[in-house]
């Protein structure tokens, strides 16, 4: 499929510098090490060249994308579906129905996205044939290491004997790339020094006494008005406490934290993304791999 048509489906006029360079270097069929900051468009940077390499009519998983979090996996899946490629994509992650995933893998997708733990499970259960996978993407690889997925990733990559190309995507530069990644004579593309991707933010501080903090927060929310806002808290208990206050004040909102059922978390994100709610109260879980460009205000 033509790149311009894909961009049209995504309502994007053209590729940025990072995406253009990755697309060009990917044509050399060598492993790529892509270093770029959060918010620089890394998802499209690897999805477009991968899509150009997928073969219509070929059975089995052609590309495996490993991610550190379910939220990032779902986001990549959403972007891929919006591209209108005609290729099947499936996302597997902890907390999701194993039965539904197994059924989806029966007719293997061309692109399989997943967290290392859940993909390892499906491999051990022989729920799909991963021997024919041609392309591997390790997205946010630095976070995957930080979250302790090295053993699972090593197991998965060790079984991929027929890879044609690997993409390792990271927001930080590592002194040494772990040997289990299998990168060989890779091309390094670094945009870490780029400053253009940093948004123009205005930082403001609101001073208040500890006992007045909730009331001050409520006044700040009212001051911002009908704008989308993320409210970050240190603990899920604080999320619930602020939610109780807004319920009392009849302010429509939703919450997002690790103690919720996955279905409820996905529903809260969907409502926030489509504008059904303007206020989302969350722990730092929402800072891990989510891309919601429409957010106007962030309150810590």
N, C-alpha and C positions, 0 to 999 in steps of 0.2 A: 504494500500500500504506500502511496506517495506521502512523504513527510508533511507536505503542505496540507493535505487532506486531514491528516491526524491533528495538526495544529488547529485547523479550522474547527474540528469536532470539540477541541478543548478551548476554543475561542482565544487562541494565542496567535499573534501575527507572525512571529519568527522565533527561532532558537536564540538563546543568549550565548555568550562567548564560551562558557563551560560546555554547554550542550553541543555546540558546533564542533568544538575540538574533540570531545569524546566520540562523537559520531564519525568524524574523519579518521581518528586513530583506530577506532574499532574495525575499520575496513581492512587493516593490516593483519587481522586475525591473531594478534598477539595478546597476551594477558595485559590487563590495564589496572593500574593502581591510581585511583581517583581521589584526590584530597581537596575538599572544598567545605566551606563553612555551612552551617545550617541556614536554610532559606535561600540557597543559591540555585535551586532547581535540579538537584542531583537525581531525583526520581525519573524525570524525563530524560536526563542525560544518559541513563543506562537503559531505560525502556525502549526508546526509539531505535538504537542500534540492535538491541536484542530482537525487536520485532522485525527488523529488516532481514534477520537471519533465520527466522522461523519458516518451516516448510509446510505449506498447505497439504493436507492429506496424510501427513506422517503421523503414525500412531505412537502413543506414549508421551511421557513428559519430555519436552525438549529443553526447557529452561527451569532451573531451580533457583529461587530467590530466598535466602535466609535472612531473617530480621530479628532484632533483639526483643521486640514487643508486638503483641497482638494489634495494638492501635496502629503502629507503623505498617504492619502487614495489610490491615484492612484499608488503609489509606492508599497503598500501592495498588491493591486490587481495584479500588474505586477509580483511580486514575486510568488504569489499563482498560477498564470497561468503558470509560468515557471516550477513549480513543476510537471505539467502534471498529475493532480490528477483525472481528469474526472468529478469533481464536478463543478457546475456552480457557478460563483462569479459575483457580481454586485457592482459597486461603485456609490454612490449618493452624490452629493455635490452642494452647491450654485453656480450659474453661469452655470450649466449644464442644458440641456433641460429636463424640467419636463415631457414632453410628452414621450420622449425616455425612461426615467427612469420608468415611469408608465407602458410602454409596456414591459420593461424588468422584472418588478416585477409581471406581469400577470402570468408568469411561474416562480414561486419563486426560487431564487438561494439558494443553500445550505449555502453559506456564503454571508452575506450582510455587506458591508463596507460603512461608511458614516459619514458626519459631523453631530453633534447633531441637528442643525437647520433644515437640509434637512430631516433627518430621522423623526423628530417630525412632519414635514409637511406631510410626507407619512402616518404616523400613523393616524393623524387627518383626512386625506382624505380617510382612509380605503383602501389604495392602496396595502396593503399586510397584511397577518395574522401574527401578531407577538406573538400571544399567545402560540405558540408551540416551541418558541426558547429555546434551551437547554443550550447554552453557550454564555457568554458575555465577550468581551474583551474591556477594556478601555485603549487604547494605548496613550502614552504621556499624561496621566491624569493630570499631573501638568500644562501642557500647556493649556489643555482644561479649567481648572479653571482660568488660567491667562487670557484667551481670553474671559471669561465671559459666558461659556456654562453651568453653574451650573443648571440653571432653566430647560433648555431643557433636560439635562442628567437626572435630577431628575424626570421629567415627563416620559421619556422613561423607565428608570429602574423601576419606580413605577408600570408600566404596565406589567412587565415581571414576571409573577406569577409562571412559571414552570421551572425556571432555575435550572440546575444541578451543574453548576460550573461557577465561575467568575474569570477572570484574570485582575488584575489592574497593569498596567505597568507605571513606572515613572522613570525619571532621577534624581529626587530629593526626599529626605525623608521628609515627612510631619509630623508635630507634632501630628496631629490628622486627621484620615481619615474621610471625611464627611459621615454622617450617611446614606445619600440617596444612597450610593454605594451598600449598603446591604451586605458588606463583613461580613462573620460570621465564627469565629474560623479559620481565614485564616492562611496559612503557608507563612512566610516571607522569601524571597530569596533576599539577598542583595549582589551586586557586586560593590557597590559604592566605596569601598576602593581599588578596583583593579586598578593597574596602567599600566598593560600590553596593554590595549586597546588604550592608548594614542599614536598617531602616532609620528614618529621621524621627527619633523619639524625643519627647519632652518628659523629663523626670521631675516629679513634684513630691514633696514630703508633707505629710499631715501629722502634726504633733498633737498628742492627746494623752490623758492620764489612763492608766491601765483599766480602771473601773469604768471609764467612759468610752472604751474602745468600740464596743458594739454600737452604741448610739452614734458615735462619730462616723463609723462605717455606713450606717443607715443614711445619715445626712449626706455623705459623699455620693452614695448611690443615687439619691434623689437629685443631687446637684448635677450629676452626669446625665440623668434623664433617660430617654428612650434610645440608648446606644448600646451596642453589644459590649459586654465586659466579662472578663475572666477574673475571679477572685481566688487567689492562691492562699492556702492555709498550710501550716506545718503538719497538722494531724487531722485524721478523719473525724475525730471528735469535734474539732473546731468547725469543720464543714457542716456537721449536723447542727451545731449550736447556732451558726449563722443562718442556716436554712430554717430553723425553728423561728428565729426572729423575723425573717422575711415572710414566712407563712402567717405569723401574727399580724404583720403589717399589710397583708394581702398583696405582696409583690410576687408576680409570677417568675419562677426560676427553676433550675434543676441542679443536681449535684453529681459529682463524678469522683469516685475514689476506689481503691483496691478492695474494699470490703463489700462492694456491690456485686450482684450477679452480672455476668458478662452481657446478657441480653439487656439489662437495665442500663449498663454503661453505654452500650452502642446506641440505645434509644436516646439517651441524654445528649450524646454527641451529635446525632442526626438532627435533633430538634434545635440545637445551638447553631449548627452549620446552616440549616435552612431558614433560620430566623424566627422559628416558632417561639423560642424563648430568647431573651436578650441577656440574661444573667446566668452564668454557670459558675458554681462554687466548687472548687476542686483542690486536691492535694497536688504535689509535684508530679503525680502520675501523668497529668495532662501536658507536662513539659517534655515528655519522652517521645519524640518522633511525630507529634501531631502538627499538621499544617492547616491552620485556620486563618487565612489572610484577612478575613473580614473583621477581625477583632479590633475594636476601636480603643478600648481601655483595658489595662491590666492593673489590678489592685493586689499588692502583696500585704 
